[in-house]
C-alpha cells in the first residue's frame, strides 16, 4: 500500500480509503489511485470478506428474476452466506453510489444479472479480490469475466422447428433488443430453423419489441393487422407471448385454432394461461445456482474449469400450438 501511495503521489491512508470505498477522496485523486492499482495488478490480501453475495438486477418486475434469486439463495444458504439484492430500476449499469457501497461491504462476490459493469467497476472489484460473475450478459462479456447463460440459439431453433413441423410457414418472431446476446441468439435460432426448412423469412414478420406484456400486445396487434398475417408467433419471452394472447383476443382470434403462440422462459404462469402456453424452458433457478457456485469457487481461490457456462433449454409443448387452420 505504501508503494501504491508513493506512485500515486498520495498518502497511505488515502489509498486505504479508496480501497475500502470510503468517501472523502476527491474524484480525480480516486481515479489516479485506481489507475495505479490497475497498472500494477494490485490484489488485496488479508481481511475476510463479508459473508454475503451481492446480486444486481436491472429490474425486478418479473417471475424471471424471482427464479434466479431462488437459485442463488439455495447455494448461498448451503454456504452460510446472505444475499444482498440491488435493483437498478431499468438501468443496465450501477451508479457510483452502488460501487462505493459494495467496495465498503467487500462481499464474497458479485453476480450481475442482465446488467453490465463498466471496465472501471470491474477493475475496482478485481483490485479488492471481489469476484464477479455475469448472468445473461447484456453485451459480449470481457473474456476474463465468468458468465452464465442458456442455449438460446438452440431454444429458438427448437421453438421454430416445432411450428414448422405442425405445418406453419407464416411464422412471425418477436425479438427482444438485438444488441443483447440472448435475444440475438433466439432470433438467429429462428432464422436458422426457417432456412433449414427452406421457408423464406418475410421481413414484415420479424419485429424487435420490448420484453414486456405491453411489447407483445403492441407488436402482436400490428402483426395480426397485416394483409397476410402470421399463423404462428414465436416470442423472445413469456411476457411478450402473454401480450400476443391479448392481441389475439382483441382481434377475435382463438389460440391455437386461429393462431399458434410459443413463448420463452417457462415462467410459472404459462401453465395456467388460457390455453396453457407452449414455451421454451430456460433453467433460471439452475442458472442462478451455477453463478453462485462460481462465485464461491473463485472466492476460495479455485480456477474455473469453464469461464462461460451455458445450461440447456427445453421445448415444453402445451396447448397454444396446433396445425394452421386451412383456408
Beta strands, then each sheet from edge to edge (+ up, - down):
strand 1: 50-57
strand 2: 82-87
strand 3: 107-113
strand 4: 131-135
strand 5: 146-150
strand 6: 171-175
strand 7: 206-208
strand 8: 232-235
strand 9: 260-265
strand 10: 278-281
strand 11: 308-311
strand 12: 314-316
sheet 1: 2+ 1+ 3+ 4+ 5+ 11+
sheet 2: 7+ 6+ 8+ 9+ 10+ 12-
end
